Amino acid sequence: MQFADIIGQEAVKSYLLKNARQDSVSHAQLFLGAEGSGNLALALAYAQYLNCTNKQPADSCGRCNSCQMSLKLAHPDIHFSYPTVTVGSKGKKSTDYMAEWRQAVLQNPYMNVFEWLQFIKAENKQGNITAEECDEIVRKLNLTSFQGAYKILIIWMPEYLGKEGNKLLKVIEEPPAGTLFLLVAENADALLATILSRTQLLRIPPLNPPDIAVNLHNRFQLPHQAARQIAAQCNGNYNAALRLMSNANVNNRQLLTGWLNACLQNNVPQFAQFTEEIAETGREIQKNFIGYCLHFFHECLRLSMLPNYEALLEKDEIQTANRFLQSLNYNSLEELVQAFEKADEHIARNANPKIVFFNLSIRLADTGQGKISFT
């Protein structure tokens, strides 16, 4: 992957290029950023640039033999480690899943660990970076490099290293000559403190919505308004933007309108039925829907406070928002936003969706007090 292929993150790209040009590359770096920020993509582009034999001022050449192998995730001196499970004949080491890894990353380098585990058919099994994997890492890094360039190990989601990760401490602290560690993580609190202390931290910020919108328009020919709406809704997470764009099975707009109508008219049987139906869907669909609700309510807040505000909503959504605002003040709307933000956290932590959505239904019913109708 080249830097040119990565959405936004110009400041991070400049920092990495400067370090490489000044030969001040730390032997162990932590690319810390939330899902969809592009931290894995940046690590891939950085590894390719470092081993490129014809570096350009702002990127790898993309044409030399080293770049061609890197683009296919097949460079013999760039190794990968990531969470795995035992499935059928597949074992506990990353090399057992190398073909799947290449396919998944080339399709979407912004994927999350849940999507990766589903890709390898892990079902309900918990992913891990195992003791066997740590032993394999130490063995590989003590081999001579194939092309005389950097030997690079990219560890994706090192949060999945348990206490077995202590096996890597010595090789991280005193690596063989020309060996680099690039750790790609989302949650520093879940990392082993002993590993965290041995790395140079590089924080990757969420993506800017305009950068996401431009990419969605150029890559998928999405209309500008739809691209801007999705970009505003996904909170700097490009992977979430892709999920929102491909969510063909659930019409969030119609779903929210029907739910609001039932709740705000205090129609308990109807919103109880909605609760049952949404609870039957998967967690990602539920998070997707809550994300859409939060986007809608945030736009309502802006419409209520900013004269002549051009909402990132479709025409029928704006009509719904205006009716919704007829009987709500700013404080009530802000409390709703806080309730939905908490619900999003609860769903992410595998809370019972029936309880989460029923509680939200009651909150909506209390807010509307039977005064608002969308029919």
Sequence and secondary structure as in RCSB ss.txt:
>XXXX:A:sequence
MQFADIIGQEAVKSYLLKNARQDSVSHAQLFLGAEGSGNLALALAYAQYLNCTNKQPADSCGRCNSCQMSLKLAH
PDIHFSYPTVTVGSKGKKSTDYMAEWRQAVLQNPYMNVFEWLQFIKAENKQGNITAEECDEIVRKLNLTSFQGAY
KILIIWMPEYLGKEGNKLLKVIEEPPAGTLFLLVAENADALLATILSRTQLLRIPPLNPPDIAVNLHNRFQLPHQ
AARQIAAQCNGNYNAALRLMSNANVNNRQLLTGWLNACLQNNVPQFAQFTEEIAETGREIQKNFIGYCLHFFHEC
LRLSMLPNYEALLEKDEIQTANRFLQSLNYNSLEELVQAFEKADEHIARNANPKIVFFNLSIRLADTGQGKISFT
>XXXX:A:secstr
  GGGS S HHHHHHHHHHHHTT   SEEEEEE TTS HHHHHHHHHHHHH SS  SSS  S SHHHHHHHTT  
TTEEEE  B  BTTB SSGGGGHHHHHHHHHH TT  HHHHHHHTT TT   BB HHHHHHHHHHHTS  SSSS 
EEEEEE GGGB GGGGGGHHHHHS  TTEEEEEEES GGGS HHHHTTSEEEEE    HHHHHHHHHHHH   HH
HHHHHHHHTTT HHHHHHHHT  S  HHHHHHHHHHHHHTT HHHHHHHHHHHHTS HHHHHHHHHHHHHHHHHH
HHHHHSTT   SS HHHHHHHHHHGGG  HHHHHHHHHHHHHHHHHHHTT  HHHHHHHHHHHHHHHHTT     
